[in-house]
């Protein structure tokens, strides 16, 4: 019986030590989790800041590209107007040549006396 009491006391002591160790472990894990959470919050804030800066830069590039596109569109429109102007002037010259008073179908370099 004495032996059982002795073994029971040793077992109870071991259980108490184990409980204390588990309690200490839980406190340390909780503290480490809090530190990790705080550090991650800082990382998230830094990531958010970096993303915001990248977004601002992308919007700036977008505005620059839109401006360049508008300038290119304007230049193309002006080129189209000039090309149409030149083409219509060429059409007017063709009409003058066709309707001219010296309209003959002679080949270039043909001898006029041979036709007579």
Steps between C-alpha positions, in 0.01 A plus 500: 500500500784728576641422168176599330491829685860568403433421135182707505689797646775473236240477227314806633827693518582406140152607387541838675842554336348410164211744557744779590712426191192498275381830650841658442505363143154642430606845627809495277301387195244775566777761529669379180167500316438859610846604378449324167161661458644844568785438256261376232284806548806710428575294192146539377518876551830510311354287218195725485725805480710342222189401307358851530826648367501252209138584423577872494793438264283283273233770488767754407619276215138456391451877480823537301394225258157657456662835421738337252207319340306824465801669339547208261131507411516872431813457285335218303190711447711785368691260271172364364380853422827581321495175301140560393590852399789378286287226345217739416750744349636213288147413385447861393824489299388177329172666400686797354725270292205298371294803408789703360481652146803307369350163569649250253577134533843518340758280647806662637768515238261410213570672174198718404583471127463122500136529601415729212 
